[in-house]
Amino acid sequence: MLQAIGLTSTRRRGLRPAVDDLTFEAASGCVTALVGAPGSGKTAALRLMLELEPGRGITYFRGRALHRVAHPAREVGVLLGDVPGHPVRTARGQLRMLCAAAGVPASRADELLDTVGLAGLGDQRIGSLSHGMDRRLALASALLGDPHALILDDPTEGLAAPEADWLHGVLRSHAARGGVVLYTTSDPKEAARSAGHVVSIDGGRLVADQGVADFARTRLRPRVAVRTPHAARLAAVVSREARAARRSVEVVTEASRSRLSVYGSTCAEIGDTAFRHGLPVHQLADEVGDTGPVVDHTVPGGVTPAPGADGTGGDGADGRVTEADEAGGKGAGAVAAPQPAVRTAGAELPPPIRRRPARGPLRPVRYELRRLFGVRTTTLIMAVGLVASAGISVLLARDGRTPLPNVLAAWPSLLPLPPAALCAGLLGALSFGDEFRYPALAAGRGTVPRRLGLLLAKLAVSAGVALLLALLVVLASAASLRLVYGGDLIRIPPNVMSLAVSWSGLTVGCAWAGLLAAGVFRVTAAGVAAVLAVPVLMVPLVQRMPKAPTARSMAGLPGRLWELAWPRWPHETDRWALAAMRVVAHPVGTALTLSLSVLICAYLFTSLRGRVRW
C-alpha cells in the first residue's frame, strides 16, 4: 500500500502552494488514478511523494518512507515524462546501465525490451525513437527493478488509442500481481475506463477519493452531441417538448454556437424532433460529458447523495462539459458510457526476479563504466587528445630546445595545460554533468550525485581513464617521434619515477577537479572552468606567495616517518613518497592540491545538506 499524508509544497511569495495538505491512499492490487485539470498539482504531488521537491508531508511505501528504503529500485518504479537518457545511447545500453544501478542482472534489459515490444529496436538510439517507443522504453525503465509500486505521470499523453490501451493493460497486469499502480491523468473518462480507484484534486487540494463506480456516477454524465446550423431553434424546440412531456432534459449550447449537448435524452428522440420541424442535423452521437470536480460529500449514515442533490452533479449541473473526440462528424470518436466491471486482458509481464546480485562496491563501478563507454563521446575525446598530443610532440621536438618530458607530454609553454590533462578534465566534468543533463537515476531515486558510493565510483573510474589516457599519450608521442626523427631522440631520463608520478598526478588531478566542480555546480561547464582555473588563476597565485627564509631544515623527514610507521613499509616506498612531495611542492601541484581541497570541502558541504546513500 502507498500512503501520502499531508503533502504540501513549499509556498512561494504571493502564490498559493501547488499542493496543499493532500492525503490519500493507493491500495495494492488496484490501479489508482490521480485526476485533475492541467495545473491542478498532479505532477507536483508525485514529485513530493518521490522526495524530488522540498515540502512538507510524507509518503509511506509499505510502511516506510522512501529515504529509508534500502533498495529504492525494488520498491518504486517511476515514469516522469520522456526517457532521461543520452540521445546517442542505445535503448539496450540505457537499460543495461540502469540494471547496474538497480542491482539486477543485465539479462533483465532484454526481457523488458521483449515485454514492451522493442526487442527489434534494442540497438536504436534513444534520440531516434518515436513518442510511443519512448514511452515504452520509459515503462521498461520503471519495471527494471521489479518494483512493488509504479508511479507514472500522464503515461498516455500523446499516445494513440491502441498504444494507450496496451499501456493500461500492462498497468492492470502489474496490479493483478499485487502491486501498487498510481498514475495521473487529466481525462476523467480515461480514469473511468482503466482505473479501479480515482482520487480527484483541484488546486492542489483533495476533492474526492472514491471507487470508479461512484466516480463515473457522480462525475460523468451521458449526453447526446448534436451539431446543426440551427442550434438555437433546435434547443428551443427540444426544451419545449420536454416541458410538455414533463421529462427532465437539459440543453446546453457550446461555445461554437453550432453544437448542442443534450442531457436526459437519446439520439432517436433528438433525431425525430429535428425531422418533424425540418431542421438539418450534421452530427448526432452518444457521448460521456465531464461535469468537473465534484466534492464527495457524505450525509450522516454513510450514504452518498445522488447526482445533483448538492447542486454540483446530475441533471442540475452547471453545464461544465468537455467535448469528446469526433471523427468526421459520424460519431466514430464518441465515447461510450464507462463500464467499470469490464477489463481488457493485460500484457504479459516478465517473471519476477528470483536471484539478485549481492550488493557491493562494484555495482556503482559497473554503472559508471556502462555510462561512460555507452556513448561515443568518451572515445572521441580520447582520440582527439591522442592525435593532438602526437602532433604537438612532433612540432616541439623539431627545434630541439624543448625538454624531452615536455615533448612526450605535448606541453608547450603557450598552453596552460597539455591536451591529455584537458581531455581528462573534460571527461571528469562530463561524468557529473551528464548526470544532471540526462538524469537517468535522479528522476526516480532522488539526487544521485549525493550518493557516496557513486561519488567514489566516479572518482575511481575517472582516475583510471586519466591514467590510461596519460600512458597512451606518452606511447603515442614516443611512436610519433621515432617515426619522424628516428629512435635516437628517445632516451629514458634518470628521474623517470618522479616524472611518472608528476604526469599521473596532473592528469588524475585535472579529472577529479572537473568531476567535483561539475558535481557541486551541476553543470559540465563548471567542471571545465575549474580545470582551466588551476593554471590560469591558482598557479600565479601560488607563485606570488611570499617565500620567507627558514631557519630550520626538514632534511631526514622520510627516515623519521619510517621509524614512526607501523607496520613497517619497504625502504623503496621512500622514493615514491619523495616523488609525491616534489610533485606537491611544484607550483602546479600546489595549485592543483589547493583546488581539489576546496572542491572536496564544497562537495561535502552540499552533500551533508541532503540524504547521502547509495
Secondary structure as GFF3:
##gff-version 3
##sequence-region A 1 614
A	DSSP	beta_strand	2	9	.	.	.	ID=ss1
A	DSSP	beta_strand	22	26	.	.	.	ID=ss2
A	DSSP	beta_strand	30	35	.	.	.	ID=ss3
A	DSSP	alpha_helix	42	49	.	.	.	ID=ss4
A	DSSP	beta_strand	55	61	.	.	.	ID=ss5
A	DSSP	beta_strand	64	65	.	.	.	ID=ss6
A	DSSP	three_ten_helix	66	68	.	.	.	ID=ss7
A	DSSP	alpha_helix	72	75	.	.	.	ID=ss8
A	DSSP	beta_strand	76	80	.	.	.	ID=ss9
A	DSSP	alpha_helix	91	102	.	.	.	ID=ss10
A	DSSP	alpha_helix	107	115	.	.	.	ID=ss11
A	DSSP	three_ten_helix	119	121	.	.	.	ID=ss12
A	DSSP	three_ten_helix	126	128	.	.	.	ID=ss13
A	DSSP	alpha_helix	131	142	.	.	.	ID=ss14
A	DSSP	beta_strand	149	153	.	.	.	ID=ss15
A	DSSP	alpha_helix	161	176	.	.	.	ID=ss16
A	DSSP	beta_strand	180	185	.	.	.	ID=ss17
A	DSSP	alpha_helix	188	194	.	.	.	ID=ss18
A	DSSP	beta_strand	197	202	.	.	.	ID=ss19
A	DSSP	beta_strand	205	211	.	.	.	ID=ss20
A	DSSP	alpha_helix	212	219	.	.	.	ID=ss21
A	DSSP	beta_strand	220	227	.	.	.	ID=ss22
A	DSSP	alpha_helix	231	244	.	.	.	ID=ss23
A	DSSP	beta_strand	250	253	.	.	.	ID=ss24
A	DSSP	beta_strand	259	263	.	.	.	ID=ss25
A	DSSP	alpha_helix	267	276	.	.	.	ID=ss26
A	DSSP	beta_strand	283	290	.	.	.	ID=ss27
A	DSSP	three_ten_helix	314	316	.	.	.	ID=ss28
A	DSSP	alpha_helix	362	373	.	.	.	ID=ss29
A	DSSP	alpha_helix	376	399	.	.	.	ID=ss30
A	DSSP	alpha_helix	404	409	.	.	.	ID=ss31
A	DSSP	alpha_helix	419	437	.	.	.	ID=ss32
A	DSSP	alpha_helix	442	445	.	.	.	ID=ss33
A	DSSP	three_ten_helix	448	450	.	.	.	ID=ss34
A	DSSP	alpha_helix	452	485	.	.	.	ID=ss35
A	DSSP	three_ten_helix	487	489	.	.	.	ID=ss36
A	DSSP	alpha_helix	496	521	.	.	.	ID=ss37
A	DSSP	alpha_helix	524	533	.	.	.	ID=ss38
A	DSSP	pi_helix	534	538	.	.	.	ID=ss39
A	DSSP	alpha_helix	539	543	.	.	.	ID=ss40
A	DSSP	alpha_helix	557	564	.	.	.	ID=ss41
A	DSSP	alpha_helix	572	585	.	.	.	ID=ss42
A	DSSP	alpha_helix	587	608	.	.	.	ID=ss43
###
